[in-house]
Amino acid sequence: MEKDRLSEDRYLKAKISYYEGNPTMSDAEFDVLEQHLKNLGSKVIEQVGSKRKDFDFTHPTKMLSLAKIQTEATGTGTYYAEDQFKKWFDKQAQIVGKMGMLEASPKFDGNAINIIYQGRKLTNVLTRGDGLTGKDVTKRFTNHLPYNIGLVDLELSEDDVLEIRAEVVIDINLFNSKYAADFANARNYVAGVIGKDDYDEIKVSELNLIPLHYLVNGKHVSKSHFRYNAFFEDWDTLFVFEDYEKIIKEHEEFRKTVRYQLDGVVISFPVQERETLGENDHDPEWALAVKFVPVETITEVEGIEWNISKRGELIPTLLLKPVFLDGSTVKRASGYNAGYVIDKKVYPGAIISIFKAGDIIPEIQKVITESLSDTENIFPEFCPSCGFNIEFNGVHLICPNPNCPGRIAKQLSGAIRVLDIKRIGEKTIEPFAACFKNMYELICWVYGDGDSKDIELFGIKHKSRSHEIFIQAFKNIKSLTYEQVIQMLGYDNVGKKLSVQLAREHSGLDYDYANLERALVAKLRSLEISDYIKEVAEGLESLGIKIDKPKKQKEMNLTNVGVCMTGSPKEFGFKTKAEFISQFPGAYEVSLSAPDCKFLITDSYDSTSNKMKTAERKGIEIKTYGDFQI
């Protein structure tokens, strides 16, 4: 079980890093880890991740990821996963009732954005974010759209919302000539250009946007309605099921000549069948990504670096002889865990094959020559942070000291993300781990002695600009949810789902711990921890920080009412909007422009979507899904 928890923690950390534009795991490694957790029945793959407060704009419709199948190199050639493709295709073909044509297009290894129009007026350009909300990057693209979108015959009213899903990429030759020396790869460079608040207009102008999908009021529309100057006038290829392998091979050849990084092929059902096929919680049912065999190269292990996690695991990173791979110079690779290093004998001197799909930390494909070195001086005997004797459980090296500064530093860094405290990084917070066991103690110190000269004990000069920024970052916290209070305390394996239910129990509301680990639930509900959480919440309120507890839903009814719905009702217990509205006899969905539209129902009053703005302008009452219950 411990091994599974560590895998889940690694998975969630990688997913959060990806949402924040700083991926720490290769696509291939992430896919393997996700499949492993699926096989175990783990629920963490259903979690979206950590929503950042600068993801403050809601997508009109959710930006889903794609289901994936992976092609693999074999001893006799390439396994193109035909059996997996056929299983997917047969399922969808039964729904649409015919064996028609499919579309194949390159899968660009870039950064997804959503270009949003209200009628024919550009309103927002959003990053993908967590799929529900993204960061507004409109200003940096307004003057640098590298193509003009012309609507040919599509009629749009002023209330219609047009979404253009696009991929942002950079010419790989331009990247290699100007930026490769300072960035791991082209995709991460593009993420930085898009995401930084102090963006560089010249660098933005060098990016290219490739339109992929078009939606009007959440409905798919054909590309034939649009005219634009792009790099591939007709890069969608129609093909029949039997030509699947041929199409993948053609794209493999195309990958060798195209100016942009590709990592696969997207296979889709035609636009007219997408509404019928719909989507599930994670991805559209009408599309599938077929991933190329990862690019591979050979290098030598020169050393091992050990980094401690918040649960005390010492995680190995292999230090490599620098080698050029898929557009970037690679110096490090994931060593997974101590058991893997021992089993594969990937000590210094080992010759390994590594591959990646455009990410920072590549994955080991295979060990070509095991190291002849012994394990002496390779595996630490003592924790590098606290000096405790290291324990080995057969898979992981563990520091057993719960008060280890290294572990606490990681917990504090996690709390910084939970509270979304700006301008304080991991290196800044690390020295405080020697004196404070959790974020609550640190916050109390900041409000008490934070202005004193004691700040210099933590590497910050007294009365300096850095000192001012540090103190102000904490005092900018005006309110927290009760769930955030629980999560910031750094209890192992405690995520949003458990925090929400515990917050409901502490607030005297109905709660449900089904499908959550019993031992972990029992630990959090123990008198000692429950009392401490309540003490922390009261202590924060005494400092002037408002704690928002869950509230009982209001009782309202939608019987025989016309409503417009936006956002997702999942957090309120409904898988789809159709499931939500079906509980009210006679209720029906209409557009905002309909004269019988009574409510706009959203997932958050804080949403700044175009529909919210339109409803406010028209005087239509706005409610959340949580406001209604029978």
C-alpha positions in Angstrom: 0.0 0.0 0.0 2.9 2.4 0.8 4.2 1.8 -2.7 0.9 2.8 -4.2 0.6 5.9 -2.1 4.0 7.1 -3.3 3.0 6.4 -6.9 -0.2 8.4 -6.4 1.8 11.3 -4.9 4.2 11.3 -7.7 1.4 11.2 -10.3 -0.5 14.2 -8.7 2.7 16.2 -8.3 3.5 15.6 -12.0 0.0 16.6 -13.0 0.0 19.8 -11.0 3.4 20.8 -12.4 2.1 20.2 -15.9 -0.9 22.5 -15.2 1.4 25.2 -14.0 3.4 25.1 -17.2 6.5 23.4 -15.7 6.2 19.6 -16.6 8.6 17.4 -14.6 7.8 14.0 -16.2 7.9 12.8 -19.7 4.7 12.0 -21.5 5.6 8.4 -21.8 6.5 8.1 -18.2 3.3 9.8 -17.1 1.2 7.5 -19.4 2.8 4.4 -17.9 2.3 5.7 -14.3 -1.4 6.6 -15.1 -2.1 3.1 -16.6 -0.5 1.5 -13.5 -2.8 3.5 -11.2 -5.8 2.7 -13.4 -5.0 -1.0 -13.1 -4.9 -0.6 -9.3 -8.2 1.1 -9.3 -6.8 4.3 -7.9 -9.1 7.3 -7.7 -6.4 9.9 -8.0 -6.5 9.8 -11.8 -9.9 11.4 -11.5 -8.5 14.4 -9.7 -7.9 17.5 -11.9 -5.1 18.8 -9.7 -4.4 22.0 -7.9 -6.3 25.0 -9.3 -4.3 28.2 -9.2 -5.9 31.5 -8.5 -4.5 33.0 -11.7 -6.6 30.5 -13.6 -9.4 33.0 -13.0 -11.3 32.8 -16.3 -13.7 30.0 -17.0 -13.7 28.2 -20.4 -17.2 28.3 -22.0 -16.8 24.6 -22.4 -14.3 22.3 -20.7 -11.0 21.7 -22.5 -10.6 17.9 -22.2 -7.5 15.9 -22.7 -7.4 13.0 -25.2 -7.4 9.3 -24.5 -4.2 7.8 -25.7 -2.7 4.6 -27.0 1.1 4.1 -27.3 3.0 2.6 -30.2 6.1 0.7 -29.2 9.3 -0.5 -30.7 9.6 -4.3 -30.8 12.4 -6.7 -31.9 10.9 -7.1 -35.3 9.6 -3.6 -36.0 6.8 -1.4 -34.5 3.7 -2.4 -32.6 1.1 0.1 -33.8 -1.5 -0.9 -31.2 -4.0 -2.0 -33.8 -6.0 -4.1 -31.3 -6.4 -1.1 -29.0 -7.5 1.1 -31.9 -10.0 -1.5 -33.1 -11.5 -1.8 -29.7 -12.0 2.0 -29.5 -13.3 2.2 -33.0 -15.8 -0.6 -32.7 -17.3 0.9 -29.5 -17.8 4.3 -31.2 -19.0 2.8 -34.5 -21.8 1.0 -32.7 -23.0 4.3 -31.3 -23.0 6.2 -34.5 -24.4 3.2 -36.4 -22.1 3.2 -39.4 -18.5 2.5 -40.5 -17.7 5.9 -42.1 -14.6 7.9 -42.7 -12.3 9.0 -40.0 -10.0 12.1 -39.8 -6.3 12.0 -39.0 -4.2 15.0 -38.1 -0.8 15.7 -36.6 -0.6 15.8 -32.8 1.5 18.9 -32.1 3.6 18.9 -29.0 2.8 22.5 -28.0 0.6 24.4 -25.5 -3.2 24.4 -25.9 -5.1 27.7 -25.8 -8.7 28.7 -26.3 -9.5 31.7 -28.5 -13.0 33.0 -27.6 -15.3 35.2 -29.6 -18.6 36.8 -28.5 -20.3 36.9 -31.8 -17.5 38.2 -34.1 -15.6 40.1 -31.4 -12.5 38.6 -29.8 -13.1 38.6 -26.0 -10.5 36.2 -24.5 -7.5 34.0 -25.2 -7.1 31.5 -22.3 -4.5 28.9 -21.5 -5.8 25.4 -21.0 -5.2 25.7 -17.2 -6.9 22.8 -15.4 -9.4 22.4 -18.2 -12.2 24.3 -16.5 -10.4 27.6 -16.0 -7.3 29.1 -17.5 -5.1 32.2 -17.4 -6.2 35.1 -19.5 -3.4 35.8 -22.0 -5.4 37.9 -24.4 -3.2 41.0 -24.4 -0.1 39.2 -25.5 -1.9 37.7 -28.5 -4.0 40.5 -29.7 -1.3 42.1 -31.9 0.5 38.9 -32.8 -2.1 36.4 -34.2 -0.1 34.9 -37.0 -3.2 34.3 -39.1 -6.6 36.1 -39.7 -9.6 34.0 -39.0 -12.3 34.8 -41.6 -15.9 33.5 -41.1 -17.1 32.3 -44.5 -20.7 31.4 -44.1 -21.2 31.0 -40.3 -24.0 33.1 -38.9 -23.3 34.3 -35.3 -25.5 36.5 -33.1 -24.1 38.8 -30.5 -24.8 36.2 -27.9 -23.2 33.3 -29.6 -19.9 32.1 -28.2 -17.3 30.9 -30.7 -14.3 28.9 -29.3 -11.2 28.1 -31.4 -9.1 25.5 -29.7 -5.5 26.0 -30.9 -2.0 24.7 -30.3 0.8 27.2 -29.7 4.2 26.1 -31.2 7.5 27.5 -32.3 9.5 26.6 -35.4 12.0 24.1 -34.0 14.9 25.6 -36.1 14.2 29.0 -34.6 14.1 27.5 -31.1 17.4 25.6 -31.7 19.2 28.7 -33.0 18.0 31.2 -30.4 16.8 29.5 -27.2 17.9 25.9 -26.9 20.9 26.8 -24.9 18.7 28.2 -22.1 15.6 26.0 -22.2 15.1 22.2 -21.9 12.9 22.0 -25.0 10.6 24.0 -27.3 7.3 23.2 -25.5 8.6 24.4 -22.1 10.0 27.5 -23.8 6.6 28.3 -25.3 4.8 27.7 -22.0 7.1 30.3 -20.4 6.5 32.9 -23.1 2.8 32.5 -22.8 2.5 32.2 -19.0 4.8 35.0 -17.8 3.1 38.1 -16.6 6.0 40.2 -17.9 5.8 38.8 -21.4 8.1 39.8 -24.3 6.2 40.9 -27.4 9.0 40.0 -29.8 9.1 36.5 -28.4 5.3 36.2 -28.6 5.4 37.3 -32.2 7.7 34.3 -33.0 5.0 31.8 -31.8 2.6 30.2 -34.2 -1.0 29.2 -33.5 -2.5 26.2 -35.2 -6.3 26.0 -35.1 -7.6 22.5 -34.2 -11.3 22.5 -33.3 -14.1 25.0 -33.5 -17.2 25.2 -31.3 -20.2 27.5 -31.3 -22.2 27.5 -28.0 -20.5 24.3 -27.1 -21.4 22.5 -30.4 -18.8 21.4 -32.9 -18.7 23.1 -36.3 -16.9 22.3 -39.4 -13.6 23.9 -40.4 -15.2 24.6 -43.8 -16.9 27.7 -42.2 -13.5 29.3 -41.7 -10.7 30.7 -43.8 -7.3 31.4 -42.4 -3.6 31.7 -43.4 -2.1 28.7 -41.6 0.8 26.4 -42.1 -1.2 23.4 -43.3 -4.1 24.3 -45.6 -5.4 20.7 -45.6 -3.6 18.8 -42.9 -6.7 16.7 -42.0 -6.5 13.4 -43.8 -9.7 11.3 -44.4 -9.2 7.5 -44.2 -11.1 4.3 -43.6 -10.6 2.0 -40.6 -8.6 -0.6 -42.6 -5.9 2.1 -43.4 -5.1 2.8 -39.8 -1.5 1.5 -39.8 -0.8 3.2 -43.2 -1.9 6.6 -41.8 0.3 6.3 -38.7 3.3 5.5 -40.9 2.6 8.5 -43.1 2.6 10.8 -40.1 5.8 9.2 -38.8 7.4 10.3 -42.1 5.8 13.7 -42.0 7.3 14.1 -38.5 10.8 14.0 -40.0 10.2 17.0 -42.2 7.7 19.3 -40.4 9.0 22.4 -38.7 7.2 21.8 -35.4 7.5 19.1 -32.7 5.0 16.3 -33.2 4.4 13.4 -30.8 1.6 11.5 -32.4 -1.5 11.4 -34.5 -5.0 12.5 -33.5 -7.8 10.3 -35.0 -11.3 11.8 -34.9 -14.8 11.0 -36.0 -16.2 13.7 -38.3 -17.8 16.8 -36.8 -21.4 15.7 -37.5 -21.0 12.6 -35.3 -19.2 14.2 -32.3 -22.3 15.4 -30.5 -23.7 11.9 -30.7 -20.5 10.4 -29.3 -20.2 13.0 -26.6 -17.5 12.9 -23.9 -16.8 11.2 -20.5 -15.3 12.7 -17.4 -11.8 12.8 -18.8 -11.8 13.0 -22.6 -14.0 13.2 -25.7 -15.3 9.9 -27.0 -15.0 11.0 -30.6 -11.2 11.4 -30.6 -8.1 9.3 -29.8 -4.4 10.2 -29.7 -2.0 7.6 -31.1 1.5 8.4 -29.6 4.6 7.8 -31.6 7.4 5.5 -30.4 9.4 7.9 -28.3 12.7 9.2 -29.6 15.6 7.3 -28.1 19.3 7.7 -27.5 22.1 6.2 -25.5 24.2 7.7 -22.7 26.1 6.9 -19.5 25.1 7.3 -15.8 27.7 9.5 -14.1 26.1 9.9 -10.7 22.9 9.8 -8.5 21.3 12.7 -6.7 18.8 12.0 -3.9 15.9 14.4 -3.1 13.6 13.9 -0.1 9.8 14.0 -0.5 7.3 15.3 2.0 6.7 11.7 3.1 10.4 11.1 3.6 11.1 9.0 0.5 14.6 9.7 -1.0 13.9 9.9 -4.7 16.9 9.2 -7.1 17.6 11.3 -10.1 20.3 9.9 -12.4 22.9 12.3 -13.5 23.9 11.6 -17.1 26.7 12.3 -19.5 25.1 15.1 -21.5 23.4 13.9 -24.7 21.3 15.7 -27.4 17.8 14.1 -27.6 14.7 15.3 -29.5 15.6 19.0 -29.6 17.3 19.5 -26.3 20.4 18.5 -24.2 19.6 15.9 -21.6 21.6 15.7 -18.3 19.2 14.0 -15.9 16.7 11.1 -15.9 14.3 9.8 -13.4 15.6 6.9 -11.3 12.1 6.1 -9.9 13.1 4.6 -6.6 16.0 2.9 -4.8 14.5 -0.6 -5.6 14.6 0.2 -9.3 18.2 1.4 -9.1 19.3 -1.7 -7.3 17.3 -4.1 -9.6 18.5 -2.5 -12.8 22.1 -1.8 -11.5 21.9 1.8 -12.9 24.8 3.0 -10.8 27.5 5.3 -12.2 29.0 3.6 -15.3 25.8 2.0 -16.5 25.0 2.5 -20.2 21.3 3.2 -20.7 18.9 4.0 -23.5 16.6 6.9 -22.7 13.6 8.4 -24.5 11.3 11.3 -24.1 8.4 13.1 -25.8 9.6 16.6 -25.4 9.7 16.9 -21.6 12.3 17.7 -18.9 13.0 14.4 -17.2 13.3 11.5 -19.7 12.5 7.9 -18.9 14.9 4.9 -19.1 14.0 2.8 -22.1 16.3 -0.1 -21.2 19.6 -0.7 -19.5 22.2 -1.7 -22.1 25.1 -2.4 -19.8 24.7 -2.7 -16.1 27.2 -0.9 -13.9 30.2 -2.8 -12.5 30.3 -0.5 -9.5 29.2 -1.7 -6.1 26.6 0.2 -4.0 29.2 1.6 -1.6 28.8 5.4 -1.3 25.9 5.4 -3.8 23.1 4.9 -1.3 23.0 7.3 1.6 23.2 5.7 5.1 21.9 8.8 6.8 19.2 11.4 5.8 21.1 14.3 4.1 18.6 16.7 5.8 18.3 15.5 9.4 21.0 12.8 9.9 18.6 10.0 10.9 19.4 6.5 9.8 17.8 5.7 6.5 15.4 2.7 6.3 15.0 0.5 3.2 11.6 -1.3 2.7 12.7 -3.2 -0.4 11.5 -0.5 -2.8 12.1 2.9 -1.2 14.7 4.6 1.0 12.8 6.3 3.8 13.8 8.9 6.4 11.6 7.9 9.4 11.9 11.2 11.2 8.6 13.0 11.0 10.3 16.3 12.0 12.9 16.0 9.3 13.5 19.6 7.9 13.7 18.2 4.4 10.3 16.6 4.7 8.8 19.7 6.3 10.3 21.9 3.6 8.4 20.0 1.0 5.2 20.2 3.1 5.7 24.0 3.4 6.2 24.2 -0.4 3.0 22.3 -0.9 1.1 24.6 1.5 2.4 27.6 -0.5 0.7 26.1 -3.6 -2.5 25.2 -1.7 -2.8 28.8 -0.4 -1.5 30.2 -3.7 0.9 32.6 -2.0 2.6 34.6 -4.6 6.4 35.4 -5.0 7.6 32.8 -2.5 9.4 29.8 -4.0 10.7 26.6 -2.6 14.2 27.9 -2.0 12.9 30.9 0.0 10.6 28.7 2.2 13.1 25.9 2.8 15.1 27.5 5.7 11.9 27.9 7.8 11.5 24.1 7.9 14.1 24.0 10.7 11.9 26.0 13.1 8.3 25.4 12.1 6.5 22.1 11.7 3.7 23.3 9.5 2.3 26.3 7.6 0.1 27.4 10.5 3.0 27.9 12.8 4.8 29.9 10.2 1.8 32.1 9.6 1.5 32.8 13.3 5.2 33.7 13.4 4.8 36.1 10.4 1.9 37.9 12.1 3.8 38.0 15.4 7.6 38.3 15.0 7.9 38.3 11.2 8.9 42.0 11.2 11.8 41.4 13.7 15.5 41.0 13.0 15.0 37.2 13.5 14.1 37.1 9.8 17.8 37.0 9.1 18.0 33.6 10.7 16.3 32.4 7.5 18.5 34.1 5.0 16.4 37.2 4.4 17.9 40.6 5.2 16.0 42.6 7.8 14.0 45.5 6.4 15.0 44.6 2.8 12.7 44.6 -0.1 12.8 40.7 0.1 11.7 41.0 3.7 8.8 43.3 2.7 7.7 41.0 -0.1 7.8 37.9 2.2 5.7 39.5 5.0 3.2 41.0 2.6 2.7 37.7 0.7 1.3 36.2 3.9 -0.7 39.2 4.9 -2.4 39.2 1.5 -4.2 36.1 2.7 -7.7 37.5 3.5 -9.8 34.4 3.4 -9.4 30.6 3.2 -11.8 27.8 2.7 -11.9 25.2 5.5 -10.6 22.6 3.0 -7.5 24.8 2.4 -6.9 24.9 6.2 -6.9 21.1 6.3 -4.7 20.7 3.2 -2.1 23.3 4.3 -1.3 21.3 7.4 0.5 18.8 5.1 -1.0 15.5 6.3 0.2 12.6 4.0 -2.2 11.6 1.2 -4.8 14.1 2.2 -6.2 15.7 -1.0 -9.2 17.7 -1.9 -11.9 15.0 -1.8 -11.0 14.0 1.8 -10.6 17.6 2.9 -14.1 18.5 1.5 -15.8 15.7 3.4 -13.9 16.5 6.6 -14.8 20.2 6.3 -18.5 19.2 5.9 -18.4 17.0 9.0 -16.7 19.8 11.0 -19.4 22.2 9.8 -22.3 20.0 10.9 -23.3 19.0 7.3 -23.9 15.6 5.7 -20.6 14.0 4.6 -19.6 10.9 2.7 -16.2 9.1 3.1 -17.1 6.3 0.6 -14.2 5.2 -1.7 -11.7 7.0 0.6 -9.0 5.0 2.4 -10.5 3.9 5.7 -7.2 4.1 7.8 -6.5 7.6 6.5 -10.1 8.8 7.2 -9.9 7.3 10.7 -6.6 9.1 11.3 -8.0 12.5 10.2 -11.2 12.0 12.2 -9.3 11.1 15.4 -9.9 13.4 18.4 -6.3 14.7 18.4 -6.2 15.7 14.7 -9.8 17.0 14.6 -9.3 19.2 17.6 -6.0 20.5 16.1 -7.6 21.4 12.8 -10.4 23.3 14.6 -7.8 25.0 16.7 -5.9 26.1 13.6 -9.1 27.5 12.0 -9.9 29.5 15.1 -6.3 30.7 15.3 -6.3 31.9 11.7 -9.6 33.8 12.3 -8.1 35.5 15.4 -5.4 36.8 13.0 -8.1 38.4 10.8 -8.2 35.7 8.2 -11.8 34.7 7.2 -12.4 31.0 7.2 -15.2 30.0 4.8 -17.0 26.8 6.0 -19.2 24.7 3.7 -22.8 25.9 3.8 -26.0 24.0 3.5 -27.5 24.1 0.0 -30.5 26.4 -0.5 -33.7 24.7 -1.5 -34.9 25.8 -4.9 -36.9 24.2 -7.7 -36.7 24.2 -11.5 -39.9 22.4 -12.3 -41.2 23.6 -15.8 -38.5 26.2 -16.0 -36.2 27.1 -19.0 -32.6 27.5 -18.0 -29.2 28.0 -19.6 -26.3 26.0 -18.1 -22.6 26.7 -18.1 -19.6 25.2 -16.3 -19.6 21.7 -14.8 -22.0 20.3 -12.2 -19.6 17.5 -11.2 -18.6 19.2 -7.9 -22.2 19.3 -6.9 -22.8 15.5 -7.4 -23.9 15.3 -11.1 -21.9 13.8 -13.9 -23.5 15.8 -16.6 -25.8 18.8 -17.1 -28.4 16.4 -18.5 -28.3 14.4 -15.2 -28.7 17.6 -13.2 -31.7 18.9 -15.2 -33.4 15.5 -15.3 -34.3 15.7 -11.6 -36.7 18.6 -12.2 -40.0 17.6 -14.0 -40.6 19.7 -17.1 -37.3 21.6 -16.8 -35.6 22.3 -20.2 -32.4 23.9 -21.5 -32.6 27.1 -23.6 -30.1 29.7 -24.8 -29.6 33.0 -23.0 -31.3 34.8 -25.9 -34.5 32.8 -25.4 -37.4 34.8 -24.0 -38.2 32.0 -21.5 -34.7 31.7 -20.0 -35.3 32.0 -16.3 -31.8 31.3 -14.9 -28.2 31.0 -15.9 -26.9 28.1 -13.8 -23.1 28.0 -13.3 -20.6 26.2 -11.2 -19.2 29.4 -9.6 -20.5 32.9 -8.9 -16.8 34.0 -9.4 -16.9 32.9 -13.1 -16.1 35.6 -15.6 -17.3 33.7 -18.7 -19.0 35.5 -21.5 -22.3 33.8 -20.6 -22.1 35.4 -17.1 -21.5 38.8 -18.6 -24.4 38.3 -21.0 -26.8 37.2 -18.2 -25.8 40.2 -16.1 -26.4 42.5 -19.1 -29.8 41.0 -19.8 -30.9 40.9 -16.1 -31.2 37.1 -16.1 -30.9 35.6 -12.6 -27.6 33.7 -12.0 -27.5 30.7 -9.7 -25.1 27.8 -9.1 -25.9 24.1 -9.4 -25.6 23.9 -5.6 -28.5 26.3 -5.1 -30.9 23.7 -6.3 -32.0 20.6 -4.5 -35.3 18.7 -4.3 
